[in-house]
Amino acid sequence: MWKLTPASEIPWTKKLWIYDLRTNKHFTLKTNPLKRSDLDEFVQLYNPGSRNQRTASWNAENLTGRWRCYDYEDLIARDKASLDIFWIKDDSLEDSDNLPEPGVLAAEIVEDLEAALEQFREIAGDFRAENEKSGA
């Protein structure tokens, strides 16, 4: 049986580090898949060996820095303590001329869905093969 305990008066977390890999990045399954090299900056900045020495890449001089730290007080002051946090200016929202044509967007969506469907077909085939081997 589970025992509910009241929330701690003292927060367990004093700081929250966030890396924004979504703003102004566009990954697709076929034409621009996420690669390990896309995460190199995060791995370097995350610095698990000495987390007390981390430094943010975002500051007043570098508004496009993707690594930023928020204090508990800053987070709890947000509307309903929302963690949907953005700080990098999204270039695609500034100028509608940067947006791909609707047909291009639709084609990309179809391509991504077809690639995902193909991957699920392979997974389902693997499960079928396993079940046939085990006699299920």
N, C-alpha and C positions, 0 to 999 in steps of 0.2 A: 504494500500500500504506500502511496506517495504522501509525503508530509509537506504541506505548503509552509514556507517560511516567509516572513515579511521582508520587504526590500530593505537593503542595507541603507542606513542613514548616510554613510560615506560611499561615494561612487567608487567602483572598482577600477574605473578607467579615468585617468586624468587628461589624456590626450588621445586624439584619433588622427592617424595619418591616412591620407587619401591620395591615391594616384589616379588621375583622370585619363583613361585610355580611350574614351568615347568621343570627346569633343574634337571636331575637325579630323577625325580618322574615319576611314570607310573600308571595312573588310567585307569580302564576299567569299563564298565557299569555293568558287572556281577561279575567278579572274584576279582576286586580291585576297587570298586566304591569310589569316593571322599566322605569322611565323615566329619562331623562338626569338629571332633578332628584334622583333617588335617589342619584346619585353625586357631587352637588355638594360635600358635606362632604369626601369622599375627595379630590377634585381640589384643594380649598382646603388641606387638611392635607398632601397629598403634596408640594406646593410645589416643583416641579421646578427652578425658577429658583435657589433657594438651599437645596439639600437639607441643607447643614450647619447650617441654622438651624431645622430641623424641631422641632416640639414635640409630644409625645404628648398625646392628649386623655384617656387613661386615667391615673388616679393614685389614691392612697389616698382622696382626697375624691370622686373621680368614677369609681366602679366600673363605670359604664355607658359610659365613653369607648370608642370603637371603634378608635382609632388608638394603637398601642402599639409600642414598640421593645424588641427583645431583643438582648442582647450575645451574641457567639459562645459565650462560656463557658456562658451560661445554656442555650443551645440544645444544645450538645454534651453537657451534663449530663443532658438528658432521656433517657428510656428509648429506646434505639436511635436517638437524635437525631431523634425523631419531630417532624414539623412540623404535626401535627394539633393545633393550639393553640386553646384556648378560655379566655377569662377573664371574659366577660360572663355573668352568671347568666341562664339560659334560663327565662323566666317560665312557659312551658308545662310545664316539668318540676316546678315547685313545687306546683302545684295541678291535680289531674286534672280539676277542674270546668271549667278553661279549655280543655280539649281539645274539639274539635268531635265530634259524634256520629259513629260509624263510617260511617253512611250518608252524612253530609255529606262526610267524607273520601273515601269511595268515589266520590261524585259529582264531587268536585274532580279526582280522579285521572282519571276517565273524560273529563271536560272537557279537561284538559291533554293527554291522549293523543289525543283527537279533533282538537284544534287542531294538535298536532304532525303528525299524520297528514295533515291538510289541507295544511299547509305543505310536507311531503315530496311530496305529489301535485303541487303547483304546481311544485316544483323538478324533479320527474321530467318534467312536461309541458314545461318550458322546455328540458330536455335533448333530449327527443324532437323538439321544434320545431327546435332547432339541428342535430340530426342529419339531419332531413329537408331542411333548407336546404342542407346541405353534401353531400347525396347519400350519406351513410353508411348 
